Amino acid sequence: MADLTSDAYIKTRGNLVTQRFLIDTSSAWTFYKGQAVLIDQSVDAENVVPYVDAVVVDPADVVVGIAQEGKTVVAAAAETTEISVYIAPSVIGFQSAVFTNADIGKLVYMSDSGVLSETAADNPLIGKLTSVEDGFAFVLLSTPVIPTGA
């Protein structure tokens, strides 16, 4: 598995809902469009970080949504930078070969910042599969959500 190194090519459907969140600056972070965004309680109880495979998602964390934009912050900067995030009930299409229309209704997780999965493990729950078309898996976001299956 590989984490994103640039913005993901995503598609959107229907009415989109976004919310802005402050970014944690205890470390330098780069967010990419299409990446899961979460409040990692082991890092900061209020501000968000980008999800990468090295992050261990546990039931105390909150997956807030999918990054609508790319954004970079430096470590120790004032925590005043915001990122716009797609939240429920937005439908986001991710390039994926993991799912087919036979999987509609299944819960969808991210196994790293660029790959969808059916496996909870320590992966963030992002929503429920609604359709698969032309290599895109469309997910009805259920975020913000506490990943109890982690």
Secondary structure, DSSP 8 states (H G I E B T S, - for coil): ----SS---EEEESS-EEEEEEB--SS-EEE-TT-EEEE-TTT-SSSBEE--TTS---TT-EEEEEESS-EEE-TT--TT-EEEEEETT-EEEEE-SS--GGGTT-EEEEEETTEEES--TT--EEEEEEEEETTEEEEEE--SB--TT-
